[in-house]
Amino acid sequence: MNFDQLYKTKHKLIYFLLKKYNVTYNYDEFAQLLLIKLWELAHNYDPQKSPAMNSYLYTRLNYYLIDLFRTFSNYSDKYQLTNDTELQQLTSHTTIDDSIEFQHFFSQLTSSERQWLQLKLKGYKQHELANILNCSVSTIKNYQKRVQQAYINFFKTN
């Protein structure tokens, strides 16, 4: 199957993925990158390894798009922790009260827990967090438990 035929039948997959993740900023750029990846996948496709081309393309494009999100979010501040404007983006709630409430919750965490939460919200995995924060995976799990417990306790009392 040549790429023109593949594009006619599978191009909607690109727009489905962009809609799935509510991509509005850099929409055209993401669409172009996914189109290039679709072309690459079409050339690398082996029906003996993966007989269902639809699931092959969907899975590969989905993971590629997730990697793109992570790459784009890390260009300017690879391991730099969030500043006030990024914290405001993380707390983009519908009301000011919600934002203030989240900031109050966030201020009650220890600095390590705040670092963990900020990086976790950016999409890092446990082993990546352990490398960035220079600690073990079990310590990362403990941060997660403590933040979850603090979250539960904070919103029970409020």
Residue pairs with C-beta under 8 A, 6 or more apart in sequence:
1 42
3 39
3 42
6 38
6 42
7 35
7 38
10 38
10 54
10 57
11 35
11 38
13 38
13 54
13 57
13 58
13 61
14 31
14 34
14 35
14 38
14 61
15 31
17 34
17 58
17 61
17 62
17 65
18 27
18 30
18 31
18 34
18 65
21 65
21 69
23 30
26 72
30 65
30 68
33 64
33 68
34 61
34 64
34 65
37 60
37 61
37 64
38 57
38 61
41 56
41 57
41 60
41 61
45 53
45 56
47 53
50 56
66 123
69 123
70 122
70 123
73 122
73 123
74 122
77 86
79 132
81 114
81 115
81 118
81 119
82 90
82 118
86 118
87 103
87 106
87 118
88 99
90 102
90 118
90 121
91 98
91 99
91 102
91 103
91 106
92 99
93 99
93 102
101 158
104 154
105 150
105 151
105 154
105 155
106 114
106 117
108 150
108 154
109 117
109 147
109 150
110 146
112 133
112 143
113 143
113 146
113 147
113 150
115 133
116 129
116 133
116 140
116 143
116 144
116 147
117 147
119 128
119 129
119 132
119 133
120 129
120 144
124 132
126 137
126 140
126 141
127 137
129 140
130 136
130 137
130 139
130 140
133 139
133 140
